[in-house]
Amino acid sequence: MFLPLLLLLSLSLLLPLSLLLPLSLLLPLLLLLLLPLIFTSREQKLFALPNPQLAHYPEKMPSHLKRYHQSGQSHFITFTCYHRLPQLQDPKSRDTFVLTLERSRIKYNFRVYGYVVMPEHVHLLISEPERDTIAQAMQSLKTSSSKQIAIHPLWQKRYYDRNVRDEREFSVKLRYLHRNPVKRGLVAEPAEWKWSSFRHYALREVGIVEIESEWTARDRETQAHAGPARVFLNPGKRPKPGREPGAPGKERKDGSPQVKF
């Protein structure tokens, strides 16, 4: 920005005195032209400083993010609250979201394999809907939950969607979302966090959201043959390590399914 001033000084040494006077009159005008450039540069440096509170939470999803719908695969979905604020901190708000999730499941006819509702984000493990697309179903879910919880804006505009390509990745994602409240220090055990599908798998609990699992399949078969209702495990009894009941995996000798914790 000081290059014009240096040029003017060089010319002053070469030009005769008669020409220096007009050039000196142009100097104030040149300074006026340079002032906006100086202040603009300072503003850019000022606003380029990182905000430590938002350093780990990008405001926008990656622009190169690709989504593969109608693939027949399961999808691991994540969407966050606006500016990563804990807008679901209130248990009533989390209850409301769970109700809205079940309504959306019925409306768009997709299967929910697992979910967890955290104070500032949500993880879902679902199938592709039989009505419309995942994008339309998720947009409807976010809009409906925002209206029901009465917080505007409640969600960031976009969401993260990963295709789950095999059984191993399915188990990893299911375990990840169930362990999320423990990892965040909200509870000591996954079963203590009621806003997830863990209790369905570990305790055979029938919750608000219908979870697509071997337990649910057995319930349908039992109801079709007028059999007895599902027997719940003791909530105080911790399931044995290994594979969690109800999710994909090999069966034990007694015929009960197994899924790894």
MARDOGU-349087 format. One record per atom (N, C-alpha, C): z, y, x. Coordinates in steps of 0.001 Angstrom, whole numbers, padded with zeros to 6 digits, always signed. Atoms other than C-alpha are relative to their C-alpha. Example, Ala and Ser with C-alpha at 12.3 -4.5 7.8 and 13.67 -1.06 7.14 Angstrom:
! MARDOGU-349087
+000000-001190+000890 +007800-004500+012300 +000000+001200+000900 -000060-001190-000820 +007140-001060+013670 +000730+001090-000770 
This chain:
! MARDOGU-349087
+000000-001213+000825 +000000+000000+000000 +000000+001264+000859 -000028-001165-000888 +000403+002273+003054 -001301+000148+000777 +001278-000086-000700 -003148+001650+004283 -000718+001319-000256 +000667-001316+000203 -004573+004805+002597 +000658+001116+000795 -000686-001051-000768 -001913+006948+004295 -000370-000076+001477 +000384+000146-001411 -002771+005496+007697 -001425+000496+000239 +001376-000478-000119 -006449+006168+007104 -000056+001525-000013 -000016-001461+000085 -005692+009764+006150 +000512+000614+001297 -000540-000504-001260 -003617+010247+009314 -001035-000120+001109 +001038+000169-001025 -006440+008882+011469 -001096+001046-000148 +001040-001019+000228 -008944+011226+009868 +000475+001370+000433 -000531-001314-000365 -006653+014179+010480 -000087+000251+001491 +000102-000162-001448 -006812+013537+014210 -001446+000231+000452 +001400-000101-000375 -010605+013451+014223 -000687+001224-000587 +000680-001097+000677 -011524+016207+011780 +000489+001360+000505 -000427-001360-000389 -011454+019928+012603 +001022+000564-000972 -001069-000615+000771 -008691+022147+011294 -000491+000531-001330 +000542-000578+001231 -010961+023690+008646 -000076-001025-001136 +000105+001040+001024 -011250+020357+006864 +001347-000624-000362 -001304+000618+000272 -007588+019387+007058 +000669+000582-001239 -000652-000636+001145 -006514+021886+004388 -000406-000657-001321 +000354+000702+001260 -008564+020302+001539 +000599-001410-000081 -000570+001356+000011 -007368+016874+002606 +001493+000006-000299 -001442-000097+000257 -003738+017991+002530 +000275+000221-001488 -000166-000189+001444 -004243+019043-001094 -000172-001320-000765 +000212+001297+000650 -005379+015515-001927 +001179-000967+000187 -001115+000913-000294 -002222+013934-000495 +000937-000221-001191 -000855+000252+001181 -000002+014541-003585 -000676-000869-001059 +000717+000814+000979 -002718+013075-005824 -000029-001467+000419 +000011+001374-000514 -002921+009996-003592 +001353-000675-000199 -001345+000551+000203 +000854+009512-003787 +000232-000361-001462 -000143+000298+001432 +000727+009713-007587 -000722-001287-000385 +000738+001222+000282 -001877+006962-007610 +000683-001238+000547 -000657+001143-000636 +000219+004747-005337 +001329-000370-000652 -001318+000268+000577 +003515+005080-007225 +000008-001156-000992 -000017+001153+000917 +002588+002670-010084 -000096-001344+000718 +000126+001254-000742 +001568+000040-007524 +001305-000393+000662 -001286+000271-000670 +004889+000376-005677 +001011-000562-000986 -000992+000428+000990 +007030+000033-008834 -000379-001346-000639 +000439+001283+000545 +004916-002825-010211 +000369-001146+000927 -000354+001029-000978 +005454-004775-007001 +001489-000291-000018 -001454+000190+000037 +009225-004229-007172 +000433-000751-001260 -000337+000689+001247 +009352-005344-010828 -000358-001483+000066 +000398+001397-000112 +007450-008524-010047 +000976-000786+000846 -000988+000680-000838 +009889-009387-007265 +001320-000177-000735 -001257+000054+000724 +012854-008615-009502 +000002-001127-001026 +000052+001004+001057 +011739-010831-012388 -000389-001378+000517 +000302+001304-000577 +010661-013599-010017 +001249-000725+000474 -001235+000648-000428 +014293-014272-009098 +000374-001106-000959 -000320+001129+000884 +015404-017684-010453 +001260+000231-000793 -001197-000022+000837 +017872-017927-013326 +000742-001311+000202 -000679+001265-000300 +020478-020513-012196 +000335-000800-001237 -000361+000717+001213 +021351-021389-015809 -001185-000781-000577 +001185+000651+000555 +017754-022390-016648 -000834-000681+001073 +000776+000523-001116 +016704-023689-013236 -000436-001434-000211 +000293+001412+000166 +016803-027330-014283 -000707-000302-001323 +000565+000231+001317 +015323-026864-017753 -001225+000874-000196 +001220-000811+000174 +011691-025685-017811 -000214+000373-001449 +000212-000499+001353 +010828-023575-020825 -001186-000688-000671 +001213+000569+000585 +007429-025239-021296 -000194-001420+000503 +000373+001334-000423 +006272-028818-021227 -001215+000101+000908 +001164-000041-000896 +003679-029660-018533 -001306+000110-000772 +001264-000225+000702 +000226-028459-019536 -000942-001198+000120 +000889+001140-000210 -001389-031646-018167 +000487-001244-000736 -000564+001151+000693 +000712-033918-020417 -001030-000622-000948 +000943+000720+000845 -001487-036570-022068 +000755-000957-000905 -000619+000909+000951 -000543-038516-025185 -001055-000994-000478 +000915+001050+000432 -002128-041831-026124 +000519-000575-001315 -000380+000456+001326 -001831-042428-029866 -000947-001109-000456 +000776+001117+000527 -003167-045335-031948 -000258-001065+001079 +000134+000993-001063 -002594-047565-028918 +000663-001314-000377 -000738+001184+000395 -000413-050059-030783 +001261-000220+000804 -001178+000132-000846 +002349-049479-028223 +001178+000759-000606 -001179-000784+000377 +005902-048276-028718 -000028+001321+000769 -000027-001325-000631 +006668-044652-027813 +001442+000434+000229 -001297-000582-000340 +009642-043114-026042 -000145+001511-000137 +000151-001426+000346 +010022-039621-027537 +001258+000761+000387 -001118-000901-000306 +012207-036779-026277 -000359+001400-000458 +000169-001427+000255 +012549-033318-027763 +001350+000689+000101 -001209-000735-000359 +015063-030638-026885 +000221+001191-000919 -000343-001197+000765 +016864-027826-028624 -000538+001242+000700 +000574-001258-000503 +015623-024275-028172 +000791+000501+001202 -000580-000463-001260 +016284-023097-024602 +001116-000915+000504 -000990+000996-000421 +018337-026270-024083 +001425+000372-000422 -001325-000357+000511 +021199-024785-026089 +000589-001185-000760 -000630+001132+000710 +023739-027302-027516 +000106+000264-001504 +000018-000359+001419 +022687-026606-031093 +000397-001168-000911 -000469+001160+000753 +023689-030131-032170 +001419-000378+000436 -001374+000235-000447 +027210-029776-030802 +000907-000393-001163 -000795+000297+001188 +028640-029898-034325 -000336-001399-000530 +000288+001342+000530 +029015-033513-035584 -000761+000022-001323 +000721-000085+001274 +027781-032404-039026 -001495+000203+000228 +001418-000206-000311 +024521-031225-037458 -000644-001296+000458 +000532+001285-000441 +024068-034592-035775 -000134-000964-001184 +000094+000824+001209 +024818-036360-039082 -001243+000356-000814 +001152-000469+000765 +022182-034239-040781 -001303-000448+000646 +001218+000434-000670 +019599-035046-038132 -000246-001492-000235 +000151+001441+000211 +020251-038791-038513 -000549-000280-001399 +000513+000148+001365 +019679-038508-042275 -001480+000375-000074 +001387-000460+000013 +016457-036585-041693 -000909-000992+000718 +000774+001017-000721 +015280-039200-039196 -000329-001181-000909 +000244+001127+000901 +015672-041959-041786 -001009+000379-001079 +000982-000436+001002 +013762-039925-044385 -001407+000025+000609 +001306-000043-000669 +010949-039378-041881 -000525-001407+000265 +000413+001386-000227 +010903-043088-041019 -000635-000595-001262 +000518+000516+001275 +010383-043927-044693 -001305+000700-000371 +001175-000775+000403 +007856-041149-045295 -001239-000393+000797 +001153+000279-000850 +005603-041970-042328 -000127-001475+000367 +000049+001454-000179 +006400-045677-042216 -000145-000395+001475 -000054+000459-001387 +007225-046043-038526 +001314-000760+000217 -001185+000796-000302 +009756-048427-036999 +000827+000688+001076 -000924-000573-000980 +012799-047134-035138 +000678-001154+000722 -000627+001049-000810 +013862-049449-032306 +001309+000487+000617 -001212-000559-000579 +016476-047105-030884 -000033+001518-000058 -000075-001464-000008 +017692-043513-030920 +001367+000424+000507 -001272-000640-000315 +020406-041213-029645 -000158+001487-000243 -000017-001440+000269 +021271-037693-030779 +001056+000623+000892 -000889-000672-000942 +022793-035590-027999 +000195+001453-000450 -000235-001396+000424 +024195-032029-028293 -001202+000924+000164 +001118-000913-000220 +020988-030476-026921 -001362-000686+000066 +001296+000673+000044 +018282-033151-027147 +000120-001317-000750 +000086+001251+000758 +017153-036320-028908 -000953-000942+000719 +000897+001044-000484 +015662-039594-027625 -000291-000965-001145 +000408+000977+001005 +013702-041912-029918 -000860-001071+000659 +000875+001100-000394 +012142-045323-029285 -000583-000552-001293 +000588+000278+001318 +009695-045857-032143 -001383-000615+000146 +001383+000471+000058 +006434-047465-033185 -000889+001151-000451 +000927-000979+000562 +003311-045563-034164 +000066-000079-001523 -000103+000022+001471 +003467-044529-037840 -001252-000576-000647 +001142+000521+000757 +001261-046244-040385 -000656+001095-000832 +000567-001163+000690 +000773-042898-042124 -000055+001165+000976 +000209-001129-000902 -000673-040024-040077 +000270-000410+001450 -000187+000246-001424 +000024-039675-036333 +001443+000287+000415 -001333-000311-000531 +003125-039464-034165 +000208+001508+000052 -000128-001459-000090 +002418-035768-033613 +000376+000603-001356 -000303-000523+001337 +002444-035099-037372 +001390-000435-000457 -001321+000491+000395 +005523-037266-037925 +001104+000757+000721 -001029-000709-000775 +007478-035540-035118 +000083+001468-000422 -000017-001383+000469 +006424-032083-036304 +000744+000104-001322 -000691+000015+001288 +007622-032945-039804 +001496-000214+000184 -001415+000274-000266 +010905-034348-038452 +000706+001234+000547 -000611-001188-000596 +011586-031239-036384 +000115+001133-001020 -000035-001064+001012 +010689-028862-039229 +001052-000276-001065 -000962+000358+001048 +012748-030737-041822 +001439+000101+000492 -001367-000061-000533 +015805-031074-039588 +000438+001432+000254 -000331-001413-000215 +015637-027381-038694 +000410+000667-001305 -000341-000567+001311 +015679-026474-042393 +001344-000523-000497 -001236+000605+000493 +018490-028903-043204 +001224+000486+000776 -001120-000451-000833 +020681-027823-040278 +000155+001517-000065 -000016-001459+000187 +019780-024166-040959 +000216+000745+001308 +000023-000719-001268 +019256-023113-037348 -001463+000265+000342 +001390-000364-000283 +016064-021220-036480 -000035+000962+001195 +000674+001286-000188 +014613-021896-034038 +000989-001045+000499 -000875+001092-000430 +016310-025256-033538 -000592-000745+001197 +000640+000838-001009 +013749-027001-031304 -000978+000781+000863 +001132-000446-000800 +011434-026279-028427 -001290-000449-000705 +001233+000255+000746 +007818-026288-029621 -000569-001392+000270 +000653+001257-000348 +006605-029365-027751 +001026-001116+000170 -000872+001145-000223 +008006-032818-027060 -000628-000915+001044 +000449+000950-001017 +007770-035542-024434 -000279-001347-000664 +000402+001260+000621 +005962-038754-025399 -000523-000929+001084 +000443+000985-000991 +005666-041806-023154 -000299-001326-000696 +000348+001320+000521 +003848-045000-024105 +000798-001071+000741 -000759+001110-000584 +006043-048062-023529 -000937-001198+000074 +001116+000915-000204 +003672-050628-022052 +000383-001472+000054 -000372+001419-000055 +005718-053833-021738 +001469-000164-000383 -001360+000306+000440 +008981-055559-022638 +001045+000531+000971 -000957-000481-000993 +010681-054621-019380 +000257+001493-000165 -000160-001445+000186 +010020-050900-019890 +000710+000297-001315 -000678-000147+001289 +011130-051268-023518 +001510-000138+000187 -001425+000236-000223 +014501-052678-022404 +000629+001111+000828 -000508-001086-000843 +014898-049987-019729 +000220+001265-000827 -000114-001205+000817 +014269-047165-022219 +001115-000131-001031 -001049+000210+000995 +016559-048706-024842 +001383+000122+000642 -001287-000092-000697 +019376-049086-022335 +000283+001439+000420 -000181-001389-000443 +018796-045556-021006 +000533+000878-001125 -000442-000885+001081 +019151-043863-024381 +001391-000390-000503 -001340+000414+000422 +022215-045958-025288 +001074+000432+000995 -000973-000384-001025 +023914-045090-021977 +000088+001516+000195 +000060-001449-000193 +023060-041389-022215 +001331+000719-000286 -001286-000679+000253 +026349-040263-023870 +001071-000321+001037 -000962+000373-001041 +028353-042182-021245 -000321+000733+001288 +000429-000683-001221 +026321-040733-018389 +000353+001478-000035 -000321-001420+000152 +026921-037234-019740 +001501+000258-000098 -001441-000165+000068 +030678-037872-019962 +000526+000331-001386 -000439-000294+001366 +030848-037491-023748 +000935-001080-000536 -000835+001128+000412 +032420-040939-024263 +000152-000944+001191 -000214+000984-001063 +033741-043786-022137 -000880-001232-000182 +000811+001172+000317 +031743-046536-023887 -001101+000389-000991 +001100-000341+000921 +028360-046424-025713 +000369-000162-001468 -000359+000244+001400 +029923-047818-028909 +000833+001127-000596 -000819-001109+000493 +032149-044722-029161 -000846+001156-000521 +000903-001081+000441 +029117-042473-029769 -000739-000482-001242 +000520+000520+001266 +028227-042978-033428 -001425+000447-000304 +001334-000529+000292 +024946-041018-033288 -001052-000671+000887 +000997+000773-000734 +022908-043770-031670 -000141-001364-000663 +000245+001341+000553 +021554-047238-032409 +000789-001082+000725 -000706+001005-000795 +023904-048957-029945 +000864-000913-000859 -000909+000793+000818 +026399-050099-032573 -000756-001023-000855 +000814+000973+000730 +023588-051785-034491 -000218-001246+000859 +000288+001124-000882 +022706-053933-031482 +001274-000737+000428 -001197+000612-000571 +026219-054532-030130 +000951-000549-001049 -000985+000379+001018 +028249-054789-033353 -000634-000454-001312 +000735+000396+001205 +025544-055709-035886 +000232+000977-001154 -000318-000992+001014 +026375-052498-037729 -001260+000449-000746 +001088-000558+000800 +024137-051344-040584 +000255+001495-000139 -000190-001442+000036 +023767-047600-040087 -000924+000677-000980 +000851-000782+000898 +021942-044823-041895 -001477-000255+000301 +001384+000239-000406 +018732-045360-039898 -000232-001505+000125 +000333+001414-000136 +017123-048767-040283 -000608-000250+001376 +000456+000330-001336 +016713-050202-036792 -000801-001299-000055 +000836+001188-000029 +013886-052641-036272 +000455-000900+001147 -000533+000917-000991 +015501-055569-034484 +000013-001399-000578 -000102+001362+000495 +016068-059289-034768 +001071-000107-001081 -001013-000011+001059 +019203-058555-036800 -000640+000395-001333 +000636-000486+001221 +017111-056613-039328 -000965-001032-000555 +000935+001036+000447 +014464-059333-039443 +000752-001154-000666 -000799+001073+000591 +017157-061925-040127 +000568+000418-001351 -000506-000500+001285 +018616-059725-042874 -001071-000126-001082 +001080+000084+000974 +015228-059572-044602 -000229-001455-000434 +000194+001418+000316 +014839-063321-044364 +001144-000527-000864 -001163+000439+000765 +018380-063853-045664 -000061+000494-001435 +000095-000574+001340 +017837-061504-048602 -001092-000689-000818 +001088+000670+000708 +014586-063256-049460 +000434-001357-000544 -000493+001309+000426 +016489-066530-049741 +001382+000078-000629 -001303-000217+000654 +019589-064998-051394 +001146-000563+000816 -001066+000492-000870 +021748-065837-048387 +001140+000987+000124 -001161-000875-000165 +025071-064293-047293 -000344+001251+000810 +000207-001259-000722 +025317-060741-045961 +000350-000166+001477 -000228+000047-001433 +025439-060021-042229 +001502+000073+000329 -001393-000020-000454 +028745-060715-040462 +000111+000956+001167 -000174-000992-001057 +029959-057797-038329 +000935-000524+001082 -000901+000328-001097 +031521-058233-034936 +001205+000920-000050 -001210-000818-000091 +034996-056897-034230 -000309+001241+000833 +000329-001209-000776 +034469-053225-033200 +000834+000149+001255 -000858-000126-001174 +037357-053538-030749 -000334-000985+001096 +000360+001022-000968 +035785-056497-028980 -001267+000420+000727 +001147-000442-000785 +033476-055517-026158 -000975-001153+000201 +000988+001069-000195 +030233-057539-026031 -000050-000444+001454 +000086+000540-001349 +029778-059769-023009 -001201+000605+000724 +001162-000488-000766 +027541-058500-020193 -001140-000994-000100 +001174+000866+000084 +024033-059870-020165 -001061+000662-000820 +001029-000581+000853 +021590-059229-022951 +000592+000336-001349 -000577-000533+001231 +022432-057195-026007 -000619-000673-001219 +000567+000692+001162 +022047-058959-029398 -000992+000865-000758 +000871-000683+000949 +019164-058037-031603 -001269+000568+000547 +001208-000577-000572 +016587-056692-029157 -000840-001100+000638 +000871+001031-000548 +013637-058521-027544 +000629-000709+001185 -000543+000756-001118 +014634-061272-025148 +000212-001443-000375 -000231+001410+000243 +015506-064927-024812 +001269-000184-000832 -001167+000290+000811 +018031-066534-027126 +000993-000844+000783 -001031+000838-000585 +021331-068105-026146 -000102-001400-000607 +000015+001365+000504 +022062-071780-026779 +000385-000074-001476 -000402+000021+001400 +023697-070905-030095 -001026+000667-000903 +001067-000595+000805 +020484-069204-031215 +000092+001493-000154 -000123-001459+000124 +021776-065601-030971 -000849+000680+001065 +000862-000692-000955 +019317-063198-029310 +000817+000738+001027 -000693-000669-001098 +020208-061467-026049 -000811+001191+000488 +000636-001166-000613 +019486-058045-024581 +000939+000565+001025 -000833-000436-001115 +020750-056709-021267 +000599+001369-000238 -000640-001316+000067 +023266-053843-021186 -000451+000824+001174 
